[in-house]
Amino acid sequence: MMQRNENIFGTDGIRGPFGFGVFTHTNLVRLTHALALWLVEKKITEPVLLGRDTRASGKIIATVLKHVLAQHGICCIDGGVLPTPLVSFTLKHAQSFGTGIMITASHNPAMDNGLKILDSFGSKISLQDEVRISRLYYSQPEQNFELQSEVVCINQTTHNQYVNAYTAALHTFFVGLDLAGMTLCVDTANGALSHIAKPVLESFGAHVILECAMPSGTNINQQCGAAYATWHERFREHTNVLKCSFDGDGDRLGVVDTTGCELNGDDLLWVLSHLETYAHNSCYVGTIMSNGALEKACAAREKEFARSQVGDKYVVEMLIQNNALLGAEPSGHVILLDKNPISDGLMVLLAYLYAQQVCQGLKPLLKYAQKHARIPFEKSRLGEVKEICARALNDVPVDGARLVVRPSGTEPIVRVMVEHQDAGCAEMVLARVRTWLIEKIS
């Protein structure tokens, strides 16, 4: 059970199994009252923009949010199924909303759901605001909730106007990008981009082979999408074409290029850093998980490479601190801060394709070997597991490798990364660390 002084937000919003924890009916009502009180405290009077991914539970959560917020006199504009980056983009450019609430558990399975809270500029809210909302949540009594038949301040709207404005902006950002004659294999994870990615890419002239774009409410991220290791295998009959995938809420991008090479966020940052907009920047931002070869390559260009904690919101914070525009996580979250204040999978794909056209002869990033492991643990033991992870960094011999051991901020697993120039050494150290962690955690 969570302590009453605990921040209910993780690395990327509030997330968990629908029907449990924060996402029981009673607790969801309490949380919405807390959000309303927070908005009142912040003197935010403009409407709230709601978006959601394709999980069946998203409609239920949206209904609770709209009706409980209405009890506080807070108006909601329901954008329906929208990817998180499009909600963020709309907040930033429309300048007519006080905040945004995205109902999503991102790359998690369909049984989970979550909330991402965005400010009026489309950025994720601060840690201070997360803590305040958490305290308000714990201070709320249990309340009965009855669905009202009519709530006059709620305006239902299709998402078409937001999608059209976003598409128009993409054409402004990437003037001259011509994908005529190019075939793209696209996996939308049965998520929020299922009915958006193809028409946007076709508007640039691409021929799109679309998979995993038939959301049922229960199949989001199911053996598909950017977080699924072998997503590209479904396109194996299509050779010499670029393949890409997004996660459930569209903020993560995976790419396999025309030669069959799989590209992660480090590779994408390296390519995009050669675009004119970013080539003159003095600093790029990655995370503690970013490949050491990327840092070395940036240094060779006399560029600083700053590392943040894992989480795209921390990348954004460090970008702002360093007056920089381009940052990425290896997981596929890439931030183009001049265009959108959070990671935007579809926008980054277009930026990558644009870079391929205008940056001729660019050599690929030659990365060091990285080996990864995931070790599950009971969520109630998080504090103890954090201590075990800290001990691993000191107690396990790593033979010159770089080691990262950390509990995930989105699910109850320990993530392990070992980096070494020699792949065999990295494998050996990973096995040693994994055995040690399993013994201690068990």
N, C-alpha and C positions, 0 to 999 in steps of 0.2 A: 504494500500500500504506500502511495506517495505521502511524503510529509507535507503538512499544510503550508510550509514556507518554501516549498520546492517550485521552481519555474516549470510550468507545464509545457513550455515550448522546448523543442529539441533543436537540432542543427538547422532544420528547415521547417519551421512552423510547428503546429500541434498535430500529432499523428498517432494512430492506434487502431485496433480492431473495432469496427462498428458494432455497437451494442455492449461494449465493455469500457471501463475506465471513464475518461472524459466523454466518450461517445455513447453512453447510455442516454436514454431519453431525458431522464431527470437532470443529469449532469450537463447535457447539451443546452437545456433551458437555462441552467445556472450560468453556463459559460456565455450565452448570448446576453443575459442580463449584465454580466460583467463587462462585455464588450460595449454595451450601450452606455453604462456608467463611465467607462473610460472615454468614450467619444464625447460625452457631456463634459467631463473634466477637461478635456483638450479643447473644448469650445468649438468642436467640429460640427457645423450645421449643414454642410452640403450633403447631397445624397451619397449613399453607399453603393458601389458597383459590385454586384455579385457575379461570379463565374464558377463553373464547375467542370470536372472531367466527366467521364462516361459511366462511373460507378452507379449502380442502382440506388445505393444509399445517398447519393448526392442530392437527389430530389427531396428526400425526406429532410436532410439537414438544411437545404435551402428553404423549405417551408417553415421550419422552426425559426431559422434566422430572420426571415422576413416578418413573420407575425410577432415574434417577441420584440424585435427592434421597433416595430410599429407601435407597440404598447408604450414605448418611450418617445414617440413622436418622430422617429428616425425613418426617413424615406429610403427605400431600396430600389435600385434599378437592376432588374434581373437580366443579365446578358445571356443566360442559358449556358450551353456547352461551349466553352472557350478555353484555349490553352492559357496557362499562367502568363507567358510573355505578352500575349495580346491584351490581357487585363492590365498588366503593368504599362504597356505602351499606351493604352487608352487613357489611363489615369494621367500619365505624364503629358500627353499631347492635347487631351480634351480640356484639362484644367477646369472641370465642372463637377468633380467628385471630391468628397472629403476623405474618403478612404476606399480601399478595395478589399473584398474577402474572396479568396479563391478556395473552393471546396475540392480538395485533392489530397491523395496520399502519394502523388508523384509516381515513382517506379515500384511502389509496394504492390502486393497482390490485391485483388478486387475486394477481399474481405475487410481490408483496412480502408480508412478514410482519414481526412485531416483538414486543417485550415491553415492557409497562408494569409497573413494580414499585411496589407500594403498601404503605405501612406499616400497622400494626394499626388506625389510625384512618381509613384509607381515603385518606390523602393521598399524593401522589407523593413518593418519597424525595428526600432532600437531595442537593445537588451533592457534598458530602463523601462520601456513601454511593455515589454514581455513580462517583466517582473511585476509591474503594476497590475496588468490584466490578471496575472496569476493570483495575486493577493485579493483582488476583487472577486475572482472566481471562488476562492476558498471562503470568502466572507458571505457568500450568498446562501440563504436558506433553501431547502428543498421547496419547490413550488409546483402546484398542479398547473398543467398547461392544456388549454382547450383551444382547438383550432377555430379561429373566427371565420365566418363565411365570407365576410367582405372586409378588406382593409384598404381604405381609399387612397392612402399615400403610396401604395406599391404600384409601380408602373411596369407591367410585363412588356418586354420588347424582344424582337428577334435580334440575333447577333449580327445580322447582315451589315448594318451600318458600321459596326466596329471592324468587321472583317474587311469591308471595302476600303475604309480609311487606312487600315494597316497595309493592305496590298498596295494602295497608291503610294504610301510612304516608302515601301520597299523599292518601288520603281524609281523613286526620287533618290534613294540612297545609292542604288547600283545602276546609274545611268549608263546605257550602252551594253549592259549584260544581255547577251543573245545566246540562248540555249537551243536554238533551232538546230535540228539534226542530232541532238544529244538525247540518249536514253538514260533515264534515272530509275533505279529500282528503289522503292520507298516502302519502309515498314513503319506504320504509325501506331503500333502497339495497341490497336483497338481503343485508342484514347482520344484526347481532345482535338488532335489534329486530323482525325480520320476523314473529315469532310472538308478540310481547309487546305491541307498541304498540296494535294493534287492540282486544284484550280489555280493556286498561287504559282506553282512551278510551271504549269502550262501557260500562264500569262506571260512568262518569259520565253516561251517557245519550246520547252522541253517535252519529250514524250515520256510519260510516267507509267511505269509498271507498279501498281499499288497492291500491297499485301497488308493483312492484319488491319483492315479498315472497316470492319463490320462489328461495331461494339454492340454487345448484348446486355451490358450492365454487369456481367460477371466474368468477362474474358479480358479485361484490360491487363496488359503486361503478361498475359498468360503464354509462356513460351514464345515470347516475341518482345520487340522493343529494344531500345538501346542498352538496357541493363541486363538483357538476356545474352549470355556469352556467345551463343552460336546463332544469333538472329540472321546472319548473312547466309547461312546454309540453305535457307528456303529459296535463295536466288542463284543457286550454284549452276543451274543450266544457262544462266545469262552471263556470258564471259565478255571481258573487255568493256564492261560498262561500270559506271560508278554506282555504288550501293550505299544507302543511308538509312538510318533508323532514328526514331525519336522515342522518348519515354511517354508515360501516360498523360502527363500534363504539358509536354512539349518543350520543356526547358533544357533537355539534354539531347545531344547529337552524337551518333556513332557513324563512322564513315569507313567504307572499304573502297580504295581507289581502283582505277581501271586495271592496275597491275595485280590486284588481289591483296595489296598491303592494307592492314587494318590500322586506321589512324585514331588516336585518342586526343584528348584536350591539349596535351603537350604539342603534338604534331600540328594541330589546327592553329594554336597560338603562334608557332614558328612560321607557318605559311602566312597568316594574316599580318604578322609583324612587318612584312615586306610591302604591304599596301602603303600608298603614300600617306594616308591619314594617320597611320601608326608608325611608319618607318622612322619618323623624326622624334618619336617619344624617347625620353631618356631612361624610362623604366617600364618594365613589364611585371606582372604579378602572377605568381602561381601559388601553390600550397606546399605543405610539408611532404605531400605525396608526389610532387612534380619531379620529373626525371632530372638527375644531376647533369646529364648531357645538355639539356636545354639551358640550364644556368650557365654552363661553360660556353655554349654557343652564343648566348647573349653577351657574355663578357668579351668574347672575341670581336664583337661589334661595338664594344665599349658602351654596352647597355647594362643598367642595373637590373638584377632579377630579385624581386622581393618575394618572400614566402609568408603566406597567412596560415591560419588554422584551416582545417577542412570545412567547407561550406561556402557556397558562392556569395553569401552575404558578407563573409569575412574578406573574400577577395575584393568585393566592391569597397568595403571600408578601407582596405589598403590602397586600392586604386585612388581613392579620394585623397588619402594622406600623402600620396606620392605625386599628385597632380598627373596621373596617368589615365589611359583610356582603354587599354587592352589587358585582360587577365583571363585565366582559365584554370580549371581543375582537370586532372587526367581523366576523370570520370566522364567528361564530355560537356560539362558546364563551361561555356565560354561567354565572357562579358565584353560587349562593345559599348562602353559606357557613354559614348557620344550619341548612341542611337537608342538604347534601352537600358534602364538601370538594373536589370537582372539578366540572367542567362536566357538566350532565345535561340532554340535549336534551328528553326526554319530560317531565321535571319542569318545565323552563322553559316548555314549551308550555302546560302546565296553569296555571302561574303567569300567563302572558300572558292566557290565556282568563279566568282569575279576575279579573285587573286590568280587562279589558274590561267585566266585569259590575259591578264595584264602583267603578271610577273613571270616572264618566260625564263626558262633555264634554271629555275630555283631548285637547289639540291635538297633532298629530304634530310630530316633530322636523324642522325645516327645515335640511337638511344642506348644507354646502359641496360643491362638485363634487370628486370624487376620481377620478382616472384611474390605471389599473394596467397593468403589463406584467410578463411572465415571460421571463427570458432564461436558457437552459440553459448549463451549463458542465461540463467534465470534473471529476469528483469529486476527482481527484488534484491539482487546481489550487486547492483550497479556500483555502489560505493566500494565494496570489497574488490570488485573486478578492476576498477580504476587503479587501486593500489597495486594489484598484481601486475597490471600493464606497466606501471612505473618501475617496479622491481625488475621486470624482464629486461628493460633497457640497460640495467646495471649488472645483472646477474648472469646473463647468457652470453657466452663468447660469440663474437660475430665475425672474426677473422677479416677485419678491415671493411666489412660491408656497412652500408647505411641501413639502419633498422627503424621502422615506425610501427609502434604497437598502440592501438587506441580503441576504446569502445566506440561503436558507431553512434552517431547522434540521431539516427532514424529508426533503428531496429536493434534488438538485444543480441548483438554479435560483436566479437572482438575482431577488428581488421588488422591484419599483419602484412607489412610490406618489407621485403628485403631487396636492396639494390646493390649490385656489384658489376664491375666491368666483365667479370667472368660468370657466365650463366650457371655453370656447374657449381661454383662456389656459392652463388645465391641460392640454388636449390638445397645445398647441404645445410646452409645456415637456416633456411626456412624450416626444414625438417626438424632441426634442433630446437628452434624457438617454438614451433607448433607443439612438439612433444612436451616441452617444459610448461607451456601455457595450459594444455589439456590436463596435465597432472595437477597443477595448482588450482585451476578452476573447478575441476571435478572434486 
